Each structure stands twice: as C-alpha cells, then as structure tokens.
Amino acid sequence: MNTQEDYRPVASCMALTVRKEHRLTVIKRATRKTIRISWKTLLYALFLTFANILV
C-alpha cells in the first residue's frame, strides 16, 4: 500500500517564511529602539550630573 506515489512531499509554505522574517524584523526594531533609548537616557543622566556639579 505504501508506494512512492502515495507519498507527496509538501512544499515549504511561504506564509511561514514570511512570518519568521517578520518576527526577526520586529525583534531587530525593538532592539534598536531599546539601544537608542538607553543611549539617550545615559546621556541625559550624564548631563544632569554635570549640571548638578556646576550649580
């Protein structure tokens, strides 16, 4: 009963590929945004520290 004709491999689904790429894009954007916010926060904290020294 099990012959080569019974088995038909399923082609990789493009929807799954797009979904994976979309997830990677979301992760990359979130990482960049977090790093950008971290740098801004760090610079602002340094500015406030120097401002408190001068005042």
NORFENWO-V102695 format. One record per residue. N is the residue number from 1. RES is the residue in three letters. PSI is psi in degrees with one decimal (999 if undefined). OMEGA is omega in radians with two decimals (none if undefined). BURIAL is # if it has 24 or more other ideal C-beta (glycine too) atoms within 12 Angstrom, else .. Layout:
[[N/RES/PSI/OMEGA/BURIAL] [N/RES/PSI/OMEGA/BURIAL]]
This chain:
[[1/MET/-37.2/3.14/.] [2/ASN/102.4/3.09/.] [3/THR/174.3/3.12/.] [4/GLN/-29.1/-3.12/.] [5/GLU/-27.7/3.14/.] [6/ASP/-30.0/-3.09/.] [7/TYR/118.9/3.08/.] [8/ARG/112.6/-3.13/.] [9/PRO/141.8/-3.14/.] [10/VAL/131.4/3.12/.] [11/ALA/150.4/-3.14/.] [12/SER/136.5/-3.05/.] [13/CYS/126.9/-3.14/.] [14/MET/-32.2/-3.13/.] [15/ALA/-39.0/3.12/.] [16/LEU/-38.0/3.12/.] [17/THR/-45.6/3.13/.] [18/VAL/-40.5/-3.14/.] [19/ARG/-43.2/3.12/.] [20/LYS/-45.9/-3.14/.] [21/GLU/-38.4/3.13/.] [22/HIS/-41.8/3.10/.] [23/ARG/-43.0/3.12/.] [24/LEU/-40.1/3.11/.] [25/THR/-42.6/3.13/.] [26/VAL/-43.4/-3.14/.] [27/ILE/-43.5/3.14/.] [28/LYS/-44.5/3.14/.] [29/ARG/-43.0/3.13/.] [30/ALA/-39.4/3.12/.] [31/THR/-45.5/3.12/.] [32/ARG/-43.2/-3.13/.] [33/LYS/-42.7/3.13/.] [34/THR/-43.3/3.13/.] [35/ILE/-42.5/3.13/.] [36/ARG/-44.6/3.13/.] [37/ILE/-39.4/3.13/.] [38/SER/-44.1/3.13/.] [39/TRP/-42.2/3.13/.] [40/LYS/-42.7/3.13/.] [41/THR/-42.9/3.13/.] [42/LEU/-46.1/3.12/.] [43/LEU/-39.4/3.12/.] [44/TYR/-40.6/3.11/.] [45/ALA/-42.1/3.08/.] [46/LEU/-42.4/3.10/.] [47/PHE/-45.8/3.14/.] [48/LEU/-37.0/3.11/.] [49/THR/-47.3/3.11/.] [50/PHE/-37.0/3.12/.] [51/ALA/-39.0/3.12/.] [52/ASN/-32.7/3.10/.] [53/ILE/-42.6/-3.10/.] [54/LEU/-28.6/-3.07/.] [55/VAL/999/none/.]]
